[in-house]
Amino acid sequence: MSLRHRNTGYPEPAMSDGEDTPIVKCQHRRWRSVFAAIYSARIFVSLYKKIINKKQILRSLSYIALDVHDSDSSDDRLPSLSVDQKTLTEVVREKSLGTLSKLGGVKQIAASLETDEKDGISTNEADLAHRVDVFGANRYQKPPKKSFFSFVYEAFKDTTIIILLVCAILSLGFGIKQHGITDGGYDGGSIIIAVFLIVAVSAVSNFKQNRQFEKLSKESSVVPIGSIKVEVVRDGRRQFISVFEVVVGDVVFLKIGDQIPADGLFLDGHSLKVDESSMTGESDHVEINGSNNPFVLSGTKVTNGFGSMLVTSVGMNTQWGKMMSSINSELDEETPLQARLNKLTSAIGKIGLAVAVLVIAVLLIRYFTGNTKDDQGNKEYIRGKTKFDSMMNSVVEIISAAITIVVVAIPEGLPLAVTLTLAYSMKQMMVDHAMVRKLSACETMGSATTICTDKTGTLTLNEMKVTEFWLGKELMGNISSKIAPNVHKLLQQAVTLNTTGTVYKPNSRSLPEISSSPTEKAILSWAVSDLGMNLDDPKQNYELIQVEAFNSEKKRSGVLIRKKSENGGATQVHWKGAAEMILAMCLQYYDRSGAVKAIDEEERVEMGKIIEDMAAKSLSGLILLGLVGLKDPCRLGVRTAVEACINAGVNIKMITGDNIFTAKAIATECGILQPNEDMSEAVIKGVQFRNYSPEERMAKINRICVMARSSPFDKLLMVQCLKQNGHVVAVTGDGTNDAPALKEADIGLSMGIQGTEVAKESSDIIILDDNFTSVVTVLRWGRCVFNNIQKFIQFQLTVNIAALVINFIAAISSGEVPLTAVQLLWVNLIMDTFGALALATERPTNDLMTKPPVGRSKPLISNIMWRNLIAQALYQVAVLLTLQFRGKFIFDVDEKVKNTLIFNTFVLCQVFNEFNARKLEKKNIFQGLHKNKLFLGIIAITIILQVVMVEFLKRFANTQRLNSGQWGTCIGIAALSWPLGWLVKWIPA
């Protein structure tokens, strides 16, 4: 970084203070008497206090009585806070300069709140608690949570559930009328119990899922509110506190990118502009100043400049708080993957409906033509003889069985599986330093083909340290004794006045506490420690006339100053910014002796070489009065993380505002560039990329690895070109100006430590430790989400196909449905809920990072999945149809035992097939099984419940008890799916 100094020699232009003394006229005589009475009463009360308590009395222009500190008062005295909340709220909300003037202006309000504009409020706990009691806390209320019964009601609204309940009630009624309460209520009653069980499980699952997301949303809402740190001054000490700890009376410091934490009034600052679109809908940035518009609104964002504000309202007393309290925080957005799965569910549901209609038609035709028989071998329907109740009961049973086919055919577990795996992944990513704000980002990250990353703070530590100092063309060693006095004085002015940082020293023996950005901290620390500067002297002797704040577009900041003792005298300008930009502005330089020399072309080239050499050592940051090199080392593990991305087929592009030499050095150190790589097309400047034609950009985009001296517009342009080229793009950013690129990208990744609140709000995922290795972790989890969903799709479609084919073929050929309504509902329960839980909670494996990215065009159901599920479905259909048509003869059993064998074998096939679904491609399906306790637990619970269904709930499930040999046969048939799965994986997909 460099700084340019200039003595302009011009007097300061005259400026008005913009303040007029308000004149308040009472319009009605009766109000005069009221005011007089009130004022007189206040005077008497104040005089009484003066006599009794010996307190000093101060009066404001607006006659607000104030309690002022006793000279001997104790530290735990509570502040009087003699202005009410309603007045404070209305002043800022209505932006009323007239009301503000009546109250005596900002200074009087600060005094009323017992706030020192320089030192802030007291850190005394009792004081802070009293302010919270009087004015409220900086929190907003949440809307009421959805009750459990609302989830039950939603589950009952499902059309198929309603039809099944109607059929069950009709079956119950006709059955009781025909066979009596004892025997006639089993069929209908069993279906009702099964439906209620399904509804209960669905409601509990959705309820728990909702509560889990509510918990996550507290941390991953519009901005992770609890993680926002606000800089305030208390007892003269600048410090960062949680946004929740801000109280009325606090002095808050604002800089570019901050989201304003409360309503308040402008105290001091320069070029302060805010974006009030979140509150007013107006896109123009509003200038905040002390004369025309001192009103600062909570929830708005600083877009330029810096300053300080006096907090006047917090929490629910602000418009932002009221607005946020009305917003439901549920994360109920539909992700792209969920949308694709809903289409798949709809398509399968239509097939299931068509099959159900065919089954109804066939069974009704067979029934009314006398081709169906009861358990005794008699015809179920004889025209003119069969009772109406019996006929209707049989028709209802046929419709129930057909509707149940639809219930099983519709893969309702798919959206549930997506939700479960996203919730699980979000929770685990929090542990791995990544906070997901948008559900869709989890799955989209798994498809990422390119990551555009920042350098500072992401690839590097963002811990700047001054390592070199040049005066003119000479590298200085022990610099404090070699700098000429005039240069030392100018350096002191430049460092102290052209900065947003502060140095706080509690006492003479303690180390200085420096508060600012890493670059500013490094320069201030260097000035204090190495140069021995007293940074208070320039602030006392010089006044700031004008400030141009630093931003990423101009890459420089400047101050216009003048000595306080020379009113109307000469002014000086100090500039600080990117080295080559400041150097281009200069015609002279200071040498070691303090003499001013002209910069000719030869010397300009020589100084340019110094900049290049320093940049090549990953040094940056130059000051014109000398050249100061700042070292920012690479993070540990970044090179390994970059290599992992490259091995996974993901391109890494570094986009930085640093000069091209620094960019090359860091990119090579991190592994983005190889030392022997051709740099001609791999490394470019932002201006080059900007000046390419659209055709040139599209032709060169894939070969670019590093873009230096880039602006936020260059980053946005890069993202747009990559997306047009078919890439799924992830972008990291931390600044306010990164917001457009973060929004444009498929996945926006903001930094949790250095990132501004605007950047966080524009992002999909927040990297809590600002580390590139955490970006790679997010990539792994994204791939894991997609992989887990594919596993469940393969598992569930196998069940859907098998159930549909078995019931359809059996109904067409024999007029019977081997799997009853209750049995199919049980299969639906274990398939949807338990299967989703078992397969949606697999952790990511190293294998995921050896495959190429999915990209945009890859189908949801891959050829590998079709191969696996068709093989398993055909095996199940073949075995179960064999049992349906030949089971009685093979095992020498009656009809009920045969149907129980079919039901038991079908369920156990799904249990064994869950193991196959764990690995889509790998042959070893047991790898890592011991690490997934939840999977093993669900398998165990499913088997236990199946035993209970078969052996103990015979009437309910319409089953017969099986002996050990029959159980062994069912298990053996189901277990054959393991070797079948192993053999199938040898077939190329």
N, C-alpha and C positions, 0 to 999 in steps of 0.2 A: 504494500500500500504506500502511496506517496501523498505529500501535501505541498501545495503551492502557496507562497506568501506574497502579498502585494500591498504596498503602501499607496493608497489612491491619492492622498493629498487633498481630497475634496471634502468640503464640510457636509454634514448630514442635512438632507432636505427637511424642512419643517414638517412636523406631523401633529395632528390634533389627537387629543386623548379620547375623543369620542364619548365623553361623559358630560352630562348636564345635570344640574341640581334640580330635582323635581319640585314643583310647586303644587301643593294639594289644596284645593279650595272646597270647602264644604258648601253644598248646595242648599241645605235646609237648616234653619236656625235651631230646630229641635235636636238635630244631630250634633250641633256645636255643644249644646249643653250636656249631652250624653258623653261626648269625648272629654269634655272638661271634667265631668264627674269621675270618669274612669282614670283620667290622668292625675287628678288630685288624690284619688284613693291610692294610686300607685306611689305617688310621692310620699304620702303619709306612711305607707307600709315600708318604703325604702328608708325613710328617716328613722322609723322605729328600729329597723335592722341595724342602721348605722349606730344608733345609740346603744342598743342592747348588745349587738355582736361586734361592734367596732369594725364594720366592713366598709370598704370603699364603694361608692356608688358611681356607676357610669350610665349615661343615657345615650341612646342612639337617636338618629334623626327621626326615626319612625316611632319613638317612644316605647321601644321594647325594653322592659325591665330585665336586667341581667344580674345573676349572682356572680360575684367576682371573688377570686381566691383570697382567703385570709393570708396574711403574712405568716401566721403560725399554724396554718391548717395542716392536718395530717395527710399522708399520702393516700389514704383510703377514702377521702372525701369524694362523694359522687357528684358528677357534673349536673348543673341545674337544667341545661338543655331547654332554654326558655323560648323555643319556637316549636309550634305543633306540626305534626306529620301532615295534616290535611293541607296546610299552607305550603309546605315544602313540595308536596306532590303536585299541587295545582300549578305552582310557578313553573316547574319544568315541563309538565304535560301540556300546558297551554302556551308555553314559550312566551310568557308575558313579561316584556321589559318594564312595563309600567308597574306591575306588582313587585317586580324585583327591586325597582327603585324605591318604592314605598317602604320596602323592608330594609332599606339601607344599603342595598347592593350585596355583592358576593362577600366582601370583607365583613360586613355586619352579620350576615348569616353564619359565616365561619366562626365569628366571635360568639354568636348565640349558641353554636354547637360546641363551644370551647375547643375549637380546632386552631392550631397554629399552622399557618400556610406553609411554613418551612419545615417545622418539626413534627407536624401531624398531631395525632391524639396520643393519649397515654396508653401504655401497654398494661396498665393495671387491670387485673382480671375483673374486679368489681366494677370498674368503669365500663369495660367492654360489655359485661353482662347487663349493666343498667341501660346501655344504649340498645341492646337487643330487646329488653323488656319494654322500653318506651317506643322504639321505632320498628321492631320486628327483626327477624333473621333473614338472611339473603337466600331463602329457599321458596319454592312455589309448591302449591298443593297439587297432588296427583288426582286424576279423575277416579271414580270408584271402580274397583276391580270387578270383573265378571265372576258371578257366583258359580258354584259347581252345578246348580240346577239349570243354569242357562246352557251349559254344555250337554246336560241330559236332554233338555228340550230340543237342542239342535240335532242331536243324534236321532231323536224320534221323528224329526221332520223328513228323514230320508224316505223316498218314495217306496223303495223295495221293502223297507222295514214296516211301513204302514200297510202295504198289501199283505205281507206275511202276517201281521197282527190281525187284520180283518179275516184272513183265511183261517188263522188259528182260532179266533173267536167263533167263527161259523162252525168249524170242525168240532170245537168244544160243545157248542149248543146242540148240533145234530147228534153228536156222539152220546151225550148224556141222555137226550130224548130217546135214542135208539137202544142204548145198552145200559142206561142207568149211570148214576154218579160214580160208582166204584170202577166200572170197566170202560165207560164211554168217555172219560175225561183225559185219558192218557195221551192220545195223539195230539189233540189241540193244546192240552196243558203243557206237554213237552215242548212244543213249538213256542208257546208263550214264554216259558222259562228260558229257552235258548235265546229268543229275541231279546229278552230283558238282560240276559248275561252279555250278549253282544253289545247292547246299548251301554251297559254299565262299564264294560271294559273300554269302549270307545270314549265315553265321557271322562273316565278317570285318566286315560292316556292323554286326551286333549287338555284336560284341566292341569295335569302336571306339566305338560309341555308349555302351556300358557304361563304358568307360574315361573318356569325356568327362563322363558324368554323375558318375562317382566324383570327378573333379576338381572339378566344380561343387559336389558335395555337401559337400566340405571347407569351402566358403565359405557354403553355404546349408543347412546341417543344422539341427537343432532350434533352435540359436541360432548365428549366424555366429561361432564360437568365437574365431577369430583376431582378430576385430574388437572383442571385449570388452575394455574397459579397466577396470582395478581401481585404486582409490585406496589407496595405502599410504604409510607414513612410513618413510623411511630416512635415517639421519644427521640426524634432526630436521626433515627437509624432506618435506612432503606432495607426492606426485607420482602421476601415472597411469602404470601399466605394463600390458603385455599380460597377460592371464590366464595365458598360458604361462610368464611370468617369475616368477610367485608361487612362493616357496620356503618351506619349513618355518622358522618363526621370524618371518616377516613379520607386521607389524601392519596389518590391512586394515580400512578404514573402510566401514561399511555404511549404506545409506539406503533409503528406500522404493523398491521396484521392482528392486533389485539381485538378481542370482542369485549365491548365495554360491559363491566359486570353489574352496574347499577345506574340509576338516574343520578344526575349531578350537575354541577356548574363548573365552568372552565375557570381555572386559576392562573395557569401560565403555560406557555408553549409557543411553538413556531410552526407555521404552515400546516396546522392540524386540520385534516379533512376526514369526514366519516361517511360511510355508506349507510344511509337510513332506509334502504329499500325494504329491509325485513320488517320495518314498522310502518312506513308511509307508502311503500310501493313505488316511490320515485327513484329512478336509476341514477340521477345526477348526484355527485358527491357534494356534501354540504360542508362549508368551511365553518369551523368553530373558532371564535375569538372572544375577547373580553368586551367588545363594544357592541357589535350588532347581533351576535348569536352565541351567548355563553352556555346554551342549554345542551346537555349531553344525555342521550337516551340509552337505556340499558338494551342490550341485544344488538346494537349497531356495531359497525366494524371500522377500525381506523385504517384508512387507505393511504394517508400521506402525513408526514410530519411527526411531531411528538409533543407531549404536553403533560399537564397534571390537572386533576379534577377534584372537586369537593363532593363527596357522596351525600346526597340529600334524601334518597329513597331506595329501599332494597326490597327484594322478594316480591310479595303480593301487592306491595304499594306501587310497583312499577307496571307500566302497560305490558312490558315483555313478560313479567311474571304472570299477569292475568291471562295473557294469550297462551303461554306455555302450559298453564294449569288446565286449559280446555282441550289440549291436544292429547289424544289417547296414545300412550307409549307402546302399545303392542306392536311387535314386529311381525305383522301379518301380511307383508308384501308377498306377491307371487313371483318367485324367481323364474328365470328362463327355463331352467331344468324342470321345475314344477309345471310350467306351462306345457312343455313337451310331454311330460308324463300324463298330464290331464288329457291331452289329445290321444295318447296311447290308451289310457283307461277308457275314454269314450269309444274308441274304435273297437276295443275288446268287448266292451259292454254291449255294443250293437250286435256283435257276433253272438254273444251270449243270449241276448233277447231273441234273435232270430232262431237260435237252437231251442230256446224255451217255448216259443210259439209252435215250432214243429213238434216238439214233445207233447205239448198240450193237445194239438190237433190229432196226433197219432194215438195217444192214450184215450182221448175221448171217443174217437172212432172205434177203437178196439173195445172200449167199455160198452158203448151203446149197441155194438153189433154182437155182443155176447162172447167176445174172444178173451175175456179176462176171468180168472177164477180166484176163489178165496182159498184160505188155508186148508179147507176140507176137500178141495178139488171141484167145488160147485161153481157154476156161472155166477158172477157177481150181479149181472143185470139180466133180467128176463122181462121182456115187454109186458106190461099189464099186471105183473106179479110183484115186482120189486117195489117196496115202499118208498115214498117220496123222501123221507128222512134219510134212509139208507143210500138212496141215489145221490142226494145232495152232499152227504158226507163223503162219498167216494169221489165226486166231482171236485169238492174242496180239497181233498187229499192230492188229487192229480194237479190242481192249480198250485198248491203249496209246494209240491215237489218241483214243478217247472219254475216257479218264481225263485226257489232256492238255488236252482241252477244259475239264474241270473246273478244272485248274490255272490255265489262262488266265482262266477266267470269274471265279474268286475274286479279288477285288481286294486281295490280301495287302499290296500296297504302301501302302494307306491308313494302317494303324497306323504303318508305317515312316515315312511322310511326316509324320504328326503328331509322332512322336518327333524326327525330324530338324529340323523347323521349330521345335519347342519348344527343342531343344538349341541351335540356332543363335540363336534369339531370346534365350534366357537369357544366352548368352555376350555378345551385343551389348548387352543391357540392363545388364550389369555395367559396360561401358564408359560407358554413359549414366547411371551412378550409381543403378542399381536392382538389388537382389539378390533373385532369385526363390527363395523357399523351397519353394513348392508348384507343381508343374507346371500344375495346373488353373487357377492364377491367371492365367497367360499368356493362355489362351484366354478365360477369363471376363471379363477386363478389357476385351476387345474388345467385349463386349456391355453394358458399363456404361452406365446411363442417368442415374445421379445420383452425385455425389461429395460426401460430407460431410467437410469439412476443418476442422482446428483453425486457430486464428489464430497463436498465438505460436510462432515458430520455423519455421512452414510458409509462411504468407503474409508473416510479418515476419522480420527477421533474428535475433531473440532476442538482440540486443545492447543491453541496457538502459543508459540513462544518465540521471542526475538532471538535470533541466532547470529545475525550479521548486521553491521551498521557501517554505512559508507558516507563520507563527507566528500562531495564532489566525485573525484575518481579514485579516492584513497580509502581502503578498508581500515577501519579504526579498531584498535585492540582495547586497551584500557581507556575507554572513551571519556569518562567523567573529567579527567584532567587535561584532555587534549582539545576540547571544544572551545572555540573562541567565545568570549562572554556575550557578544551580540547575537551569535548563532544560538547559544544556550538559551538566551532570553526569548528569542523567536520560537524555538522548539517548545519552550515552556508555555507560551501563548497558544501554539498550535495544538499541543496535546491536551491542554486544560480546557480551552474554550470551544474547540471544534470536536466535541464528543458528546455522546448521550450518557456516558458512564459517570459513576461517582466513586469517590474513595472515602471510606468511613474508618476512622481510627478511634475506638472507644477511649483509649488512654495512650500515653507516650510509650509505654512498654509493649503494647500489643501490636500484632501485625495488622497492616491495613486490609480492610475488607473492600474488594472492588466489585462493583455491580454494573454489568453491561454485557454486550455480546462478546464472544470469545476473542475476536480481533481487537476490539476496544480494550478488553481486559489485558491482553498481551502488551499493548502499547502503553497503557497506564501503569501496569506493573513494571515495565522496563523503565519508564520515566521516573517512577518513585524509587525503585531499587537500584538501578544502574546509574541513572543521571542524578539521583538525590534531589529531585525537584520537589518543591513545596507547591502543590497544586491549588492551594487556596489563594495565593497572592494575585494571580491574574484575574480571578473572579472578583476580588475586592477592588482591583484597580482599573478594570476594563468593563465596559458594558457591551452587550450584544445588541446590535442595531437590526440586523437581519440574519436569518438562518435559512439555508437551503438543505433540507434533510436528505440523507442518503437513501437511494432506492436502487433496485437491481437493474433498472433501465439506464440511468445516468451513470451509475457506478462511481459516484463521487458525492461529497458533501462540502458545504462551504459556510463560512461565517463572516459577517461584516462587523468589525469591532472598532471601538474608539475609547481612548483613555478618559475616565470619568472626570479627571481634573481639567481636561481640555474641552469644555463644552463648546460645540461648534467647530472644534479643531479637525485635524486630519484623521482619516479613517484608514483601517487596514483590512485586507482580505486574506483569509487562510482557506486553502482548498486541500482536500484529502480524498484519495480515491485510487482507482486502478492505475498502476505504475505508468504504462505506456500512454494512457489517456492524459494524465497530469503532465507527463514529460512533454507531450505534444503541445501543451498550453504554455510552456515556459521558454523564455529566451535567455535567461541567466541562471546561475547557480552559485551557491556559497561554497567556497573551498575551505580547507582546514583552518586557514588563518582567519576566516571570517570575511574575506574579501569577496565582492560580487564580481563574477566574470561572465562574459558572454558565452552562450552555447553555440559554437559553430557546428557545421554538419559533421565534421570529423568527431567532435566531442559527443554529439548527439548519438552517433553510431556507437561510440565507445560506451556511453551510458546504457545504450540499448543492449550491448553485449553483456554488461553487468547484470541487467535485468534477466536476460536469457539464461546466464550461468546460474543465477540464484534460483530461477524457476525450474531449471533442469534438476536441481537438488530438492525439488518439492518445496522451495521457498517462495513465499509471495508476500506482498504488502510493503510498499515503498513510500517514504515521506520525502518530499522535494528538498527540504532543507538538508536532508541527508537521504540515504537509501537504507531502509530497515527491512531485513528479510525475516519472514515469519515461517517457522516450521510447523507443519500439521501432519503428524505421522499417520500411516495407514493403520487401520484396526487389525488386531490379531484375528486370524481366521477368515479374513475377507478373500484372500487368494484361493483358499480351499472352497469357499462358497461359490466363487465365480467359476471355478473348475467344475463343481457339481452341476451348475446351471448349463454349462457348455456340454457336459456329458449327457444331460437330459434333453439336449436339442433346443435349448432356450438361448437366444442371442442376448448379449449384454451390451448396451450402448450407454456411454457416459456423456452426460450433457451438463456442462459446467460454465460458470461465468468467468472462471480463471483464464489466464492467458494460455496460449497453445503449448508452451514449453512445460509449464506446470502440469497441464492436462496429460501430455505425453508421458511425463515422468510417473505420475500417479497411476495412469492406466497400465503402464508396463509393470509397475510394482505390484499391482493387484491382479495381473494376469489377463486383463482385457485385451492388451496388445502384447505381442511377442517381440522380443528384442530385435530379431532379424526380419520382422514383418515390414512390407512395403507401406510406408506411412502416407504416400501421396494421396490415396483415396480413402484410407482408413481414418485419417485425422483431418478435420476441416474447421474453419471458423464459422461462427453463426452467420456472419455477413455473406460469406460465400454461399452457404446453403440457402439463405434468403434470396440471393440474386439469381439462383438457378431458375431456369424455366421449369414449368410443371413436368415436362417430359424428362428433363435432365434429373430432377429430384427423384422421380420414380425409377429411373435407370440406376442411380447411384445409391439409393437408400439402403439397400441390403449390404453394401460394402462399407458403409460408414460405421465406425466403432466409437469414435470420440468427436464431440463437437464442443469447441472451446469458444470463449468470449461470446456465449450465446445469451440472447434475451429471452424473456418468457414467451414472446411471440415465436421465436425459433423453436422452442420446445413444443409449443402447440402445433406448429407446422410439421414438425417431425412426427408427432403422434398421428396427425391426420393422414400424412403420407403412408405411414406404416399400416394404418387401418385400411386405406384404399388398396394397399398391396396384399391384403388378406391376412395380415397378422392380428393376433389377439395381444393387445398391448397393455402392459402394466407400467405405471409411471410413479416414481417417488418424487416428493416435493415437500418443502417446508416453509416457503414464503407465500405471502399474500398474492404475489404475481404468478405463482404456480397454479393458482386455482383454476384457470381455464384449461390447462393441460390435464390437471387431475380429473376434472369433470369430463373432458373429451375422451380420456383413456377408458379402456374396458375395465381396468382396475386401477383406482387411484390409491396410492399408499403415502400417507403423510407421516411426518415424524412427531413422536409424542413429546420429546424434550425440547428440541429447537424449533419445532413447527409452530407457526402462528395458528390462532384459532380459526382464521379464515381458511387456511389450508386444511386443517382438520375437518372442518365442516364440508369442504368440497370433496373429501376423500371417501373411499369405501372401507379401507382398513387403516388403522393407526399403528405404526411400529413403535412400541412403547420405549424401546431402548435405542432408537435411531440407528440400529446396526443392520448392515446389509445381510448378515447371516440370518437374521430374523425374517428378511424378505424371502430367502430360500426356504426357510421353515414353512412360511405361508404357502409357497409353491408346492411343497410336499403335502401339506394338509389339503390343498385344493385338489390335487390329484387323488388323494385318498377319498375325498368326498365323492368324486365322480366314480371311482373304482367301487366303493361300497354300494352306491346306487345300482351300478351294473350287476353286482353280485345278487342283490335282492331281486332285480328284474328277472335275471336268469332263473332264480329259485321260484319266484311266484308264477311266471309264465309256464313253467313246467307243470305246476299244480293245475293251473287254469286249463291248459290243453288236455291234460289227462282226465280231469273231472268232466269236462265238456264232452269229450269223445266217448268215454265210458257210458255216461248216462244217456247220451244220444243214441249210440248203437244198441244199447240194451233196451231202450224204450222202443225203438223202431222194430227190432227183431223179436223181442219176447213180450213187449208190452209192460215191462217192469223197470223200475228205477232202482238199482242195487243200493245206492246211497240215499238214505232218507233225508228229510228236511233237517232234522235235528243233527244228524251226522255231518251233513254238509255245512251247517252253521258252525259246528265244532271245528271242522277242518278250516273254515274261513277264519275262525278266531286264532288258531295256532299259526296259520299261514300269514295273516296280516300283522297281528300285534307281536306275537312272540318271534316270528321270523324277522320282522323289521328290527326288533331290539337286538336279536342275535347277530345280524349281519351288518347293522348300521354303526356298530361301535368298534369296528376293527381299526387299529392304529396304523399309521403309514409305515411301509417297509422300504428298505433301501432299493428294492427292485423297481419301485415306482419311478426312481430318478435315473433309471437306465433306459427308459422308453422314450420315444419322441412324443412331443406334446400332441394333445387331441386336436387342437385347432378348432376352427369354426364348422367345418364341413363333415366331420366324422359322425356317422350315425350313432344313435343312442344304443341300439342293439347291434353289436359287432358280429362279424362272421364267426368268430370264436364262440360267442354266446349262443348263436343259432345252432352251431354244431353240438354244443354241450346239452342245451335244453331239449332239442329234438330227439337226441339219442336217449335221454332219460325219460322223456314223455312217451316215446314209442315203447320202451321197455315196460313202463308202468301200464300202459294201455294193453299191451300183449298179455302180460301176466294177469291183470285183473279181469280181462275178458275171458281168459282161459278159466279162471275161477268162477266167473259168472255162468259160463255155458257147460263146463265140465267139472266144476268143483265138487258137486254132490257125488259124482261117480269116483273121482280121484280119491277123495278123502272119506267117502262113505258116510256122509253127514246129511242132516235134513236142511231145509231151505233157510231157516233162521241162522243156523251155525255157518252155513255157506256165506250168507250175507255179512255175518260178523267177521268171518275170515277176510272178505273183500274190504270191509271198512278198516279193520285192524292193519292189514297189509298196506293199504293206501296211506294211512297216517304214518306208519313206520317208514315207508318209502320216502316221505317228505322229511322225516327226522334224519335219515341217513344222507339224503340229498343235500341237506343244509351243510354238511361237511364238504361235499363236492363244490358247493357254491362259494366256499371260502377262497378257493384259488381258481381263477378263470383259466389260467394257462399252465401253472405249475402242477406237476404230477404229484408232489408230496402235499396232500391236503391237510396234513396234521402239523405242518411247520408253524411254529409260534402259537400253537393251540393252548399251551399251558399259560400263556400270558393273558389270554382273554377269559377271565373267570366268568364274566357275564354270559358268554356263549355257552360254556359248559353248564352253568346254572340253568339256563333256559332249556337246554336239551334234557337235563335231568327232570325239570318240572314237567315238561311236555310228556315224557315217558310215564311219569308217575300218574299224571292226570288221565292218560290214555288207559292205563291199567284200571284206574277207578271207573272210567266210563264203561269199559268192557265187563269187568268183574262185579261191580257193585251197583251200577246204575242201569240195570238191564231194562227195566220198564221205561225209564226216561229216554235212553238212547236206542231202544229197540234192538238190543243185542242179546246174545247168549254167552254164557261162560265158556272159556276155552281151556282145554287141558294143556299140560306142559308141552306135549308133542306139537299141538296146533300152534302154540305160542312160538315154539322153536322154528316151525315152518314159516310163520309170518316174518320172524326176525331174519331167517336165512334168505328168504326172497328179497327183503328190503336191503340186506347187507350186500347183495350182489351188485347193487348200484355203485359200490366203491370200485371194484375191479373194472366194471363197465366204464366208469368215468375215467379211470387210468388208461384204459385201452383207447378210448375215444380221443384222448389228448395226443395220441401219436398220429392222428389223421391231420394233415395240413389244413388250416382254415382257408 
